[in-house]
Amino acid sequence: MPLFKLIFSFEWRQFLRQPSQLLILIFFLLIGFYSLTVGHHFVGQQLSGLDTLLKNQQAHFKELLERFDADTSTAKGKTLAAQAGLPQVIEYRASPVASNPPRGLALMAIGQRDILPYFDIINSKRDILTPPNAEIANPEKLASGNFDFSFVLIYLFPLLIIILCYDLFAKEKEQQTDRLLNVQSGNLNQILLHKLLFRLLLVCMLGWGLSVAGLLMHPAGTFLAASDVLLWFFVLTLYLLFWFSVCWLVVVFRKSSRINSLVLLGIWLLLTLILPAIMNKFAALKYPMPLRTELVSHQREIMLDTWEMPIKELLVYFYRNNPRYLPLKQPSDTAQYGNKRFVAYYDLLGRRMNENIKKYHAEARAHNSWLSKTAWINPVAQMQSLINGTARTDLNDYLFYQQQAGNFQNRWVKLMNSYLLANKKLSRDEVLKLPVFRPEEDQTRTAGIFINSLSIWLVIALILWIARKNSILK
């Protein structure tokens, strides 16, 4: 313990006396704050969009209720009163919204929220050809990503660690103090380890401080769970431990500062750029990631083909797939613009579209699953997945939301069809009790993050074991 305090005190005084290291630390502090403001602005935009959508929804819903109390002494009032409770009017004026709002940690790790829809307009028409479902992804954004805190943490913090640690032994050797320290302490590696721990604590304090700033900056409209906060600090610290273990492995070989810097920069390039690019290329070849634009294009063909079907054939499919509506079957079902023709059209269209959507989601899950299974090869890629999973901004979170939105839409379609097919209106009380989308929690997410982090722990243990074997030989 006295040696520990002595080395920490000495290293702190040395750090304060080196303007270059102070400037580097200040630089990382500034880019960290800048990345947090970028994330805050992005999350603010999505929250503003959802807030506007909610206000419009509330205004339209209020207008629907006012139709029940319209003044029937005027022509306009009679029209509004006649439309009160019509399921077609309800869907046109105030279709429910399924939303996937950003969580409190989203400003620190935007993930794929910038390229995936975060709300859906729910109606019985199952229309995926209008925004946000048909939104075109910006290829430049796909290529460059976002300069959020996760980018700083994943790609830039390792460079800071390398700058602070590459000459840990070489500096003592170049100043010819290594032999003196070895004679006085009897174990130079113990001193070097304490010096490394000082740098670990310094970088951790920087990462933790910026994370706390990000937590304090989270917008009021975002939910911040205590479990997510603990997961964030767990994953962040784990990643820093990994890079410090890598630096320690290089340091114990006791090479020159030039060789150490080249080796560490080579490892950084390999893990952050080269290996992820190779793995993504293999994933694209083995399990190509489907494009939403291709899905939308295919769906347009299905719409035209389904609409051109003869009405009798369309109704045969409808009653075959929905036998519970057979008691409502009438000779007038084949009317060109009757409710049953449109219900049958959208029912068959939805079933056909669902097959394509299931295929799209299956391909997306296969692509993501392959990357997740092979992420243990590269701790950096695994870390990116863990951070996005902690912030609930990765592809799995979106697919989980989409599954809930699909289930809610099936519930809504069943409700609306029960009124459309019977040519019934909704009463005021029934309008007030219309279902509302409420997102659920993925109960397997936390356990999945801990399980996926085991590969990084194993890599750290392996690196430290190799370093210990080499230090014994020294």
Residue pairs with C-beta under 8 A, 6 or more apart in sequence:
3 185
3 190
3 191
3 194
4 194
7 191
7 194
7 195
7 198
8 194
8 198
11 195
11 198
11 199
12 198
15 21
15 22
15 202
16 22
21 164
24 160
24 163
25 160
25 202
25 206
28 152
28 156
28 157
28 160
28 206
29 206
29 210
31 152
31 156
32 149
32 152
32 206
32 210
32 213
33 210
33 213
34 147
35 147
35 148
35 149
35 151
35 152
36 107
36 108
36 148
36 149
36 210
36 213
36 214
36 217
37 217
38 146
38 147
38 148
39 106
39 107
39 108
39 109
39 110
39 146
39 148
39 149
39 214
40 107
40 217
40 218
40 219
42 107
42 110
42 113
42 114
42 146
42 148
43 102
43 106
43 107
43 110
43 218
43 219
43 222
44 219
46 101
46 102
46 113
46 118
47 101
47 102
47 219
47 221
47 222
49 119
50 99
50 101
50 118
50 119
50 221
51 221
53 97
53 99
53 119
54 97
57 94
57 96
57 97
60 93
60 94
61 94
63 93
63 94
64 84
64 89
64 90
64 93
64 94
64 431
65 428
65 431
65 432
66 80
67 80
67 81
67 83
67 84
67 85
67 89
68 81
68 84
68 85
68 428
70 76
70 77
70 78
70 80
70 81
70 84
71 77
72 78
72 81
83 89
84 425
84 428
85 425
85 426
85 427
85 428
85 430
85 431
86 425
86 426
87 416
87 419
87 420
87 425
87 426
88 420
90 416
90 426
90 431
90 434
91 123
91 124
91 125
91 416
95 121
95 122
95 123
96 122
96 408
96 412
96 434
96 435
96 436
96 437
97 119
97 120
97 121
97 122
97 437
98 119
98 120
98 122
98 401
98 404
98 405
98 408
98 409
98 437
98 439
99 118
99 119
99 120
99 437
99 439
100 117
100 118
100 119
100 397
100 398
100 401
100 439
101 118
101 221
101 222
101 223
102 113
102 118
102 222
102 393
103 222
103 223
103 224
103 225
103 228
103 391
103 392
103 393
104 215
104 218
104 222
104 223
104 224
104 225
104 228
105 214
105 218
105 224
105 228
105 229
105 232
105 390
105 391
105 392
106 113
106 222
106 391
106 392
106 393
107 148
107 149
107 214
107 217
107 218
107 219
107 222
108 148
108 149
108 150
108 211
108 214
108 232
108 391
109 148
109 149
109 150
109 387
109 388
109 390
109 391
109 393
110 146
110 148
110 150
110 391
110 393
111 150
111 387
111 388
111 391
111 393
111 394
111 397
112 388
112 393
112 394
112 395
112 398
113 393
114 141
114 146
115 137
115 138
115 141
115 142
116 395
116 398
117 132
117 133
117 135
118 132
119 132
120 132
120 133
120 405
120 409
121 127
121 130
122 405
122 408
122 409
122 412
122 437
123 409
123 412
123 416
124 343
124 346
124 412
124 413
124 416
124 417
124 420
125 346
126 346
126 349
126 350
126 353
126 354
126 409
126 413
127 133
128 134
128 295
128 296
128 299
128 353
128 357
129 296
129 299
129 300
129 303
133 292
133 296
134 292
134 293
134 296
135 292
136 293
137 291
137 292
137 293
145 151
149 210
149 211
149 214
150 384
150 387
150 388
150 391
152 210
153 207
153 236
153 239
153 387
154 239
154 272
154 380
154 383
154 384
154 387
155 272
157 203
157 207
157 239
157 240
157 243
158 243
158 268
158 272
159 268
160 203
160 206
161 199
161 203
161 240
161 243
161 244
161 247
162 243
162 247
162 261
162 264
162 265
162 268
164 199
164 202
164 203
165 196
165 199
165 244
165 247
165 248
165 251
165 264
166 247
166 250
166 257
166 260
166 261
166 264
167 174
167 257
167 260
167 261
168 192
168 195
168 196
168 199
168 247
168 251
169 178
169 188
169 192
169 251
169 252
169 254
170 255
170 256
170 257
170 260
171 257
172 178
172 181
172 188
172 192
173 254
173 256
174 257
178 188
181 188
181 191
182 188
185 191
189 252
189 471
189 474
192 251
192 252
193 248
196 244
196 247
196 248
196 251
199 244
200 240
200 241
200 244
203 240
203 244
204 237
204 240
207 236
207 237
207 240
208 233
208 236
211 232
211 233
211 236
215 224
215 229
218 224
227 446
228 390
228 391
228 392
231 390
231 446
231 449
232 387
232 390
232 391
234 453
235 383
235 386
235 387
235 390
235 449
235 453
236 387
238 383
238 386
238 453
238 456
238 457
238 460
239 379
239 383
239 456
241 460
242 379
242 383
242 456
242 459
242 460
242 463
245 460
245 463
245 464
245 467
246 264
246 267
246 463
247 264
248 463
248 464
248 467
249 463
249 464
249 466
249 467
249 470
250 260
250 263
250 264
250 267
251 260
252 467
252 470
252 471
252 474
253 470
254 474
255 263
271 378
271 379
271 380
272 380
275 377
275 378
275 380
275 381
276 378
276 380
276 381
279 371
279 374
279 375
279 377
279 378
279 381
280 371
282 374
283 289
283 367
283 370
283 371
283 374
284 367
286 370
287 363
287 366
287 367
287 370
288 363
288 367
289 363
289 364
289 367
290 359
290 360
290 363
290 364
292 360
295 356
295 357
295 360
298 356
299 353
299 356
302 349
302 352
302 353
302 356
303 349
306 314
306 345
306 348
306 349
306 352
307 345
309 348
311 333
311 334
311 336
311 341
311 344
312 334
314 341
314 344
314 345
314 348
315 333
315 334
315 340
315 341
315 344
317 344
317 347
317 348
318 325
318 340
318 343
318 344
318 347
318 348
319 325
319 326
319 329
321 347
321 348
321 351
322 347
322 417
325 417
325 421
328 340
328 421
328 422
332 338
333 340
333 341
334 341
335 341
339 420
339 421
339 423
340 420
340 421
342 420
343 417
343 420
343 421
346 413
347 413
347 417
350 413
354 406
357 406
361 399
361 402
364 395
364 399
365 399
368 394
368 395
368 396
371 381
371 385
372 385
372 452
375 381
375 382
375 385
375 452
375 455
376 382
376 455
379 455
379 456
379 459
382 452
382 453
382 455
382 456
383 456
385 394
385 452
386 449
386 452
386 453
388 394
388 397
389 396
389 397
389 445
389 448
389 449
389 452
390 449
392 445
397 442
397 445
400 442
401 439
404 437
404 439
404 440
405 437
408 435
408 437
411 435
412 435
415 434
415 435
418 424
419 425
419 426
426 434
